[in-house]
Amino acid sequence: MQDGPFRETVDLSGYPDLVMILLGLRLKSFRALAALPRIGRGLAVIRRVPPDGLLGQDQFLWGWNHVGIRHYWRDAEALERFTKAEPHGGWWRDFMRDTQGSGFWHELYRARGGVEAIYVAMPERIGLASFAPPRKPIGPFMSSADRLRADTASR
């Protein structure tokens, strides 16, 4: 018999290339409310038909105007395939054309090392951006894969 609360941990040895990505959508104006149904529909599709490599996901609120999503992926390659394919590719292109008064960010962490992040229309510095110096996402820092390679090489 165990005294105290039930405790357990997990065996991640079967997931050596595990990737966790935190995503956030911050509503910065009333106009941003129109973005929520589009995001909600997209998340519903992912829940109904999980893309290859998506192991788990959670959704939560950081505040009344800040939606959060956490994904666990088998590996960075599966995540990258998902981001370049439809429907994600279309969602991202639409967002980059018009943020609808919202800001987006993601922070990606790999079990084998390497961290990368991107912030779009997020003038307030949060997460890793609250302490790390900013860098323009151009050249070797344009894509998530490029940023991961640069971060891993710098270690």
JOVEN-V369796 format. One record per pair of residues at least 12 apart in sequence whose ideal C-beta (glycine too) atoms are under 10 Angstrom apart, sorted by the first residue. I is the first residue (numbers start at 1). J is the second residue. D is the distance in whole Angstrom. If there is no record, write none. Layout:
# JOVEN-V369796
i & j & d
I & J & D
I & J & D
This chain:
# JOVEN-V369796
i & j & d
12 & 111 & 7
14 & 74 & 10
15 & 55 & 7
15 & 72 & 8
15 & 73 & 9
15 & 74 & 7
15 & 75 & 9
15 & 111 & 7
16 & 74 & 10
16 & 75 & 9
16 & 111 & 7
16 & 112 & 7
17 & 53 & 10
17 & 73 & 9
17 & 74 & 7
17 & 75 & 4
17 & 76 & 7
17 & 77 & 8
17 & 78 & 9
17 & 110 & 7
17 & 111 & 7
17 & 112 & 6
18 & 55 & 8
18 & 72 & 7
18 & 73 & 7
18 & 74 & 7
18 & 75 & 8
18 & 76 & 10
18 & 109 & 9
18 & 110 & 7
18 & 111 & 4
18 & 112 & 8
19 & 53 & 9
19 & 55 & 9
19 & 71 & 8
19 & 72 & 7
19 & 73 & 4
19 & 74 & 8
19 & 75 & 6
19 & 76 & 5
19 & 77 & 9
19 & 78 & 8
19 & 79 & 6
19 & 80 & 10
19 & 108 & 6
19 & 109 & 7
19 & 110 & 5
19 & 111 & 7
19 & 112 & 9
19 & 114 & 9
19 & 144 & 10
19 & 148 & 9
20 & 55 & 10
20 & 56 & 10
20 & 70 & 7
20 & 71 & 7
20 & 72 & 6
20 & 73 & 8
20 & 107 & 9
20 & 108 & 7
20 & 109 & 5
20 & 110 & 8
20 & 111 & 8
21 & 57 & 10
21 & 69 & 8
21 & 70 & 7
21 & 71 & 5
21 & 72 & 8
21 & 73 & 7
21 & 76 & 9
21 & 79 & 7
21 & 83 & 10
21 & 106 & 6
21 & 107 & 7
21 & 108 & 5
21 & 109 & 8
21 & 110 & 10
21 & 116 & 10
21 & 117 & 10
21 & 144 & 9
22 & 58 & 10
22 & 68 & 7
22 & 69 & 7
22 & 70 & 6
22 & 71 & 8
22 & 105 & 8
22 & 106 & 7
22 & 107 & 5
22 & 108 & 8
22 & 109 & 8
22 & 117 & 9
22 & 127 & 7
22 & 128 & 10
23 & 39 & 10
23 & 57 & 10
23 & 59 & 10
23 & 67 & 9
23 & 68 & 7
23 & 69 & 4
23 & 70 & 8
23 & 71 & 7
23 & 104 & 7
23 & 105 & 7
23 & 106 & 5
23 & 107 & 8
23 & 108 & 9
24 & 60 & 10
24 & 62 & 7
24 & 66 & 6
24 & 67 & 7
24 & 68 & 5
24 & 69 & 7
24 & 70 & 10
24 & 102 & 10
24 & 103 & 8
24 & 104 & 7
24 & 105 & 5
24 & 106 & 7
24 & 107 & 9
24 & 119 & 9
24 & 122 & 8
24 & 126 & 8
24 & 127 & 8
25 & 39 & 6
25 & 62 & 10
25 & 65 & 9
25 & 66 & 7
25 & 67 & 5
25 & 68 & 8
25 & 69 & 8
25 & 95 & 9
25 & 99 & 10
25 & 102 & 6
25 & 103 & 7
25 & 104 & 6
25 & 105 & 8
26 & 62 & 8
26 & 63 & 8
26 & 65 & 6
26 & 66 & 5
26 & 67 & 8
26 & 68 & 10
26 & 101 & 10
26 & 102 & 6
26 & 103 & 5
26 & 104 & 8
26 & 105 & 8
26 & 119 & 10
26 & 121 & 9
26 & 122 & 7
26 & 124 & 8
26 & 126 & 8
27 & 63 & 10
27 & 64 & 8
27 & 65 & 4
27 & 66 & 7
27 & 67 & 8
27 & 100 & 9
27 & 101 & 7
27 & 102 & 5
27 & 103 & 8
28 & 65 & 8
28 & 66 & 10
28 & 99 & 8
28 & 100 & 10
28 & 101 & 5
28 & 102 & 6
28 & 103 & 6
28 & 121 & 7
28 & 122 & 9
28 & 123 & 9
28 & 124 & 9
29 & 65 & 10
29 & 99 & 10
29 & 100 & 8
29 & 101 & 4
29 & 102 & 8
30 & 101 & 7
31 & 98 & 10
31 & 99 & 9
31 & 100 & 6
31 & 101 & 4
31 & 102 & 8
32 & 65 & 8
32 & 99 & 8
32 & 100 & 5
32 & 101 & 4
32 & 102 & 4
32 & 103 & 9
32 & 121 & 10
33 & 65 & 10
33 & 100 & 9
33 & 101 & 8
33 & 102 & 9
34 & 98 & 10
34 & 100 & 6
34 & 101 & 8
34 & 102 & 9
35 & 67 & 10
35 & 94 & 10
35 & 95 & 8
35 & 98 & 9
35 & 99 & 8
35 & 100 & 4
35 & 101 & 8
35 & 102 & 5
35 & 104 & 9
36 & 67 & 8
36 & 100 & 9
36 & 102 & 9
38 & 91 & 7
38 & 94 & 8
38 & 95 & 9
38 & 100 & 8
39 & 59 & 10
39 & 67 & 7
39 & 69 & 9
39 & 91 & 8
39 & 95 & 9
39 & 102 & 9
39 & 104 & 10
40 & 59 & 10
40 & 67 & 9
41 & 87 & 9
41 & 91 & 10
42 & 87 & 6
42 & 88 & 8
42 & 90 & 9
42 & 91 & 5
43 & 57 & 8
43 & 59 & 7
43 & 67 & 9
43 & 69 & 7
45 & 87 & 6
45 & 88 & 10
45 & 91 & 10
46 & 69 & 9
46 & 71 & 9
46 & 82 & 9
46 & 87 & 9
46 & 88 & 9
47 & 59 & 9
50 & 71 & 10
50 & 82 & 10
51 & 71 & 10
51 & 73 & 9
51 & 78 & 7
51 & 79 & 9
51 & 81 & 8
51 & 82 & 4
51 & 83 & 10
51 & 85 & 8
51 & 87 & 10
51 & 88 & 8
52 & 73 & 10
52 & 74 & 8
52 & 78 & 6
52 & 81 & 7
52 & 82 & 8
52 & 85 & 10
53 & 71 & 10
53 & 72 & 10
53 & 73 & 5
53 & 74 & 4
53 & 75 & 7
53 & 76 & 9
53 & 77 & 8
53 & 78 & 2
53 & 79 & 7
53 & 80 & 9
53 & 81 & 7
53 & 82 & 7
54 & 71 & 6
54 & 72 & 8
54 & 73 & 6
54 & 74 & 8
54 & 78 & 7
54 & 79 & 8
54 & 82 & 7
55 & 71 & 8
55 & 72 & 4
55 & 73 & 6
55 & 74 & 6
55 & 78 & 9
56 & 70 & 8
56 & 71 & 7
56 & 72 & 4
56 & 73 & 9
57 & 69 & 7
57 & 70 & 7
57 & 71 & 5
57 & 72 & 7
57 & 73 & 10
58 & 70 & 5
58 & 71 & 8
58 & 72 & 9
62 & 126 & 9
65 & 102 & 9
65 & 103 & 10
66 & 102 & 10
66 & 103 & 9
66 & 105 & 10
66 & 126 & 9
67 & 102 & 9
67 & 104 & 10
68 & 105 & 10
69 & 106 & 9
71 & 106 & 9
71 & 108 & 9
73 & 108 & 9
73 & 110 & 10
75 & 110 & 9
75 & 111 & 9
75 & 112 & 9
76 & 108 & 8
76 & 110 & 6
76 & 112 & 9
76 & 114 & 8
76 & 116 & 10
76 & 144 & 8
76 & 145 & 7
76 & 148 & 6
76 & 149 & 10
77 & 145 & 9
79 & 108 & 8
79 & 110 & 10
79 & 144 & 8
79 & 145 & 9
80 & 143 & 8
80 & 144 & 7
80 & 145 & 6
80 & 148 & 9
83 & 106 & 10
83 & 143 & 9
83 & 144 & 7
83 & 145 & 9
84 & 143 & 9
84 & 145 & 10
92 & 104 & 9
92 & 120 & 10
95 & 120 & 7
95 & 121 & 9
96 & 120 & 7
96 & 121 & 10
99 & 120 & 7
99 & 121 & 5
99 & 122 & 10
100 & 121 & 10
101 & 121 & 9
102 & 120 & 9
102 & 121 & 7
102 & 122 & 9
103 & 119 & 7
103 & 120 & 6
103 & 121 & 4
103 & 122 & 4
103 & 123 & 8
103 & 124 & 8
103 & 126 & 9
104 & 118 & 8
104 & 119 & 8
104 & 120 & 5
104 & 121 & 7
104 & 122 & 7
105 & 117 & 7
105 & 118 & 7
105 & 119 & 4
105 & 120 & 7
105 & 121 & 9
105 & 122 & 5
105 & 126 & 7
105 & 127 & 7
105 & 128 & 9
105 & 129 & 8
106 & 118 & 6
106 & 119 & 8
106 & 120 & 9
106 & 127 & 9
106 & 144 & 8
107 & 119 & 9
107 & 126 & 9
107 & 127 & 5
107 & 128 & 6
107 & 129 & 9
108 & 144 & 6
108 & 145 & 10
108 & 147 & 8
108 & 148 & 7
108 & 151 & 10
109 & 128 & 10
110 & 148 & 7
110 & 151 & 9
110 & 152 & 8
112 & 152 & 8
113 & 148 & 9
113 & 151 & 8
113 & 152 & 6
113 & 155 & 6
114 & 147 & 9
114 & 148 & 5
114 & 149 & 8
114 & 150 & 9
114 & 151 & 5
114 & 152 & 4
114 & 153 & 9
114 & 154 & 9
114 & 155 & 8
115 & 128 & 7
115 & 132 & 9
115 & 147 & 9
115 & 148 & 8
115 & 151 & 6
115 & 152 & 9
115 & 155 & 10
116 & 128 & 9
116 & 137 & 10
116 & 141 & 9
116 & 143 & 9
116 & 144 & 6
116 & 145 & 9
116 & 146 & 9
116 & 147 & 4
116 & 148 & 5
116 & 149 & 9
116 & 150 & 8
116 & 151 & 6
116 & 152 & 9
117 & 129 & 7
117 & 132 & 8
117 & 135 & 10
117 & 137 & 10
117 & 144 & 9
117 & 147 & 8
117 & 151 & 10
118 & 137 & 6
118 & 141 & 9
118 & 142 & 10
118 & 143 & 9
118 & 144 & 7
118 & 147 & 8
119 & 134 & 8
119 & 137 & 9
120 & 137 & 9
135 & 147 & 9
135 & 150 & 9
140 & 153 & 10
